Each structure stands twice: as C-alpha cells, then as structure tokens.
C-alpha cells in the first residue's frame, strides 16, 4: 500500500477556513471500523441538534492511516450504527491523504499514534489535531458562554472554529489521567458485543463535543 505522505494537493479554494465550511476529519487505521463509526455518529448527532439548515455548515468525513480505499464499512460497525440510530449507507473507506488534512479544520483521531501520524504529515496540523477523547476532555473545560452563538449556519462555523482555538490553548494545561485514557481501541475482528462497547464509547465521547459545537444539549436518548 502506498504511503499517505506526498499524495496530492488540495484545491486552494478548499483550504480550511476559506469557504464558510467547517470540516471535521475522523482518523483511524483501516477506515472501516472506528472512524466510520465516529463519522456517521457525528453526522447523526449534528443533524439531530441543528436540523438540515444549520448542520450544513459542518462537513464530517473520515480516512485511515492505512485506509482500505473503497472498502465497505465493517459489518459489525454498520450494525452498531443502525442500533444507535445512525446511517451506515454508502460508506467507502479512504486512505488518508495530504489534501484531507489540509482541508480539515478539526482532526479527531482514535489514538495517540494516529494523532502523531497526522501531525507528522505537516500542513500546520498540530493545533487542530486531537484524539477524540482528548478533545472531549478539553471541551468540557471550556466555558460555552465564551463561544459565538450558533443561531445560523455561519454562526455554527464561527463557534466551531472558536472551540478548536480554545481547546488548543488548553492543551498542556489539562492532561489525561493516564496515556490510555485518550485511546479508543480497534475492534476489528472482534465479536459484535465489543463493537457495541466501542460504539457506546465513541458516542459518549462525542456528546460533549457536539453540544459544544452546536450549543444545543442532547435530547433524551437511550444511547447518549
């Protein structure tokens, strides 16, 4: 498999922060288990909180550091998404490319190794790349009253950008209780109960993030 480094360049018009869109990129290894789960759960939660009108300002994608280009989502991952109310349809795996990182305003990874790989690609990615659980921990420490109002599609984008800046400023001051606390382990090849536990783990980590991004708390939901 080819290395992701040096593969292609982004259209300058699509570089992060220039087109009124906020792009979230979820990264794992194969892009068939963890990052698809996180991508589709994020999309579902955003649409549930904001509706189609305002959620359109945020684009959520995923890729893998050794991504299975064009591969379908792992069957257990798709089943867990359906159980959680999200949509697995139409997913195809992608190998992580430079252009994905260049275009992303926020990169959320499954593990610290994935974060290191994204940062090593360059593109000034360090300040906008976090593990998902790290970002959740930082977001919980940010006063939502200091963020822009998300009352419009553009307001959602402004709020999201401000949230990333605030989280980056906190990093180093708010450390994980242990290195393992920032890891989401790979369920590939495991039975469906383990996939369910990983899906719940991701969903739990996403809830404060989506609340902070949108300014809308979660509805009463059995999986939130």
N, C-alpha and C positions, 0 to 999 in steps of 0.2 A: 504494500500500500504506500502511496506517495506521502511524503511529509506535508503538513499543512503550511509550512513556512514558505513564503515567497510565492504563493499561489494566487495570482490575480491581484487586481487593484479595484478599489471602489470608484464608482462614478462620483466625481467631486460634488455633484449636486445632492448626493445622498449621504455625505459625511455627517456624522452625528451633530445634532443641534442646528442644522441649517434649513430644514424643510418643514418645521412645525409639527414634526412627529417625534415621539419618544419611543425608542426601540430597546426592548429587553431581550437579551440573548441568554438562554439557559444552556449550560455546557456540562456534558458528562463524557463517558468514554466512547461507547458504541453508538450513542444517539438512538437507542431502541428501547431503553427502559427508563432510567431516572430523568433524563432531560425531556423526553416526550411527556412523561407524567407531569413534570413541572410546567412545561409549556402549556399543555391543554388545561391543567387546573388553574393556572394564572389567567388564561383567556376566559375560562368559565366564570371565575370569581369577578373579574373586571366587568364582564357583561352583566352579571347579576347585580353588581353595585351601581353601575353607571348607565346601563342600557346601551343600545347601539349608538346613540348620538355622541355621547362623551367618550365612550370607550374606544372610539375610532381614532383618537389621538395617540393611543398606545399600541404599538405593534409588538407581538410576542412571538419569538422564534426560538429554535434550538439547533445545536450541532454537537458533534462528538470529536474529541481529540484523535480518536481512531474510528471516526464515524463510518458506518456501513452505508455508503452512498446509495440512495434509492431503496433501501430496505424498509419493509413494513415495521411498525411497532411490534415489540414482543407481545405474544398473545395474552399472557397474564397481565401485562401492563394495560393493554386495551380493555380487558375485562374489569380491572380495578377502576379505570376511568369511568366506565359505564356505571359501576356501582356507586361512584361518587358524584354522578350526575353530569359529568363532562363528556365531550365528544371526541372519540379517537379516530373518526373517519378521515381518510385522505392523507394520513401522515406518511411521510417518506423521510428516511434518515439522510443526514448530510455530514460530510466531513468538514471540520472547522477550517475555514479559510481566513486569510488576512482581511478580506473585504467584510466578513461578518463582524469581526472585531472593530474595524474602522467605523462601521455604520452604527454600532451599538452604543447607546447612552448608558446602559447598565448591563453588566455581565454578571450573572449569578451561576456559580459552579457547584457541583455536587460535593467536591472535596478540595482540600488544600493543594493537592497535586495538580488538579485541573486549573485552579486559580494561578498557580505558578506557571503552568504551560501557556495560559492566555497572556499573562504579563510578559513572558519571555518573547512573545511574538512582536512586542513593541507597540507602536501606534499610541503611545501615552495611555495605555490601558490600565495602569496601576491604580489610579484614583477612582476608577469606575468598575473595578472588578473585585468581587467579594464571593466567598462561599455563601450559599443561601442562608445557612444558619448564622453565619457571622453578620450578614446584613440584617437579619431578623433581630439579633441582639442589639445592634446599633440603632435600628429604627425604634425599638422600644424605649430607648433613652432620649429620643428627640421629642421636644415639645411641639405637638401638632399645631398649636396656635401660632408658631413662628413660620409656618409654611403658607404659601399662597393659597387662596381659595380655589377649589376645583369645580366651580359652578359652570364652567364652559369647557369645550374640548381644548381650547388653548390654555385655560386655567389648569386643566389636568396635566398638560405637558410642562407648564411652568412649575407646578407643585412637584412633579416627579423629578425634574432637574434639581430643584432646591433640596429635595430629600437626599439625592445622591451626594450633593456637595456637603450637606450636614453630616451624613454618615461617614464620608471620607475624613472630615475634620475630627470626628470622634475616634477614629481608628488609632490604636496605640494607647488610648486612654481607657478603653473598655475592653479588656482582654477576656478570652474564653477561659472558663474554669479548668479546662483541660484541652489538649490538642484534638482529642476525639470528639469533643463537643461540637466541632464545626464540620463533621463528616456525615455524609449520607452514603451508606454502604451499598454496593452493587448487588441487586437481587437476581442478576442474570443466571439462569439455570436453576433457581430455587423454586420451591412449590408455591402455589397461589397464596397461602397464608402469609408467607414472607413478603410477597409483593403487596399484600394488603397493609402490612405493617409499615412498609416503606411509603406507600401512598398516603397513609394517615400521617406519617412523619412529615412528609412534604407539605401536605395540606395544613398541618398545624403550624409549620414554619412560614407558610405563605400568608396566613390570615392577618398577622400584624402588618406585613408588608403591603398587602392590598388595601387594608384600612388606611395606612399612612399615605399611600399613593392617591387614593380617591377621596379621603376624608369622610367615607361612608362606612359605618361599622357593619359587621356581618349580621345578616338576618339569622334568626333562629334556624339552625341547620344541624342535622344529626351528625354531620361529619366535620363540623367546624368547631 
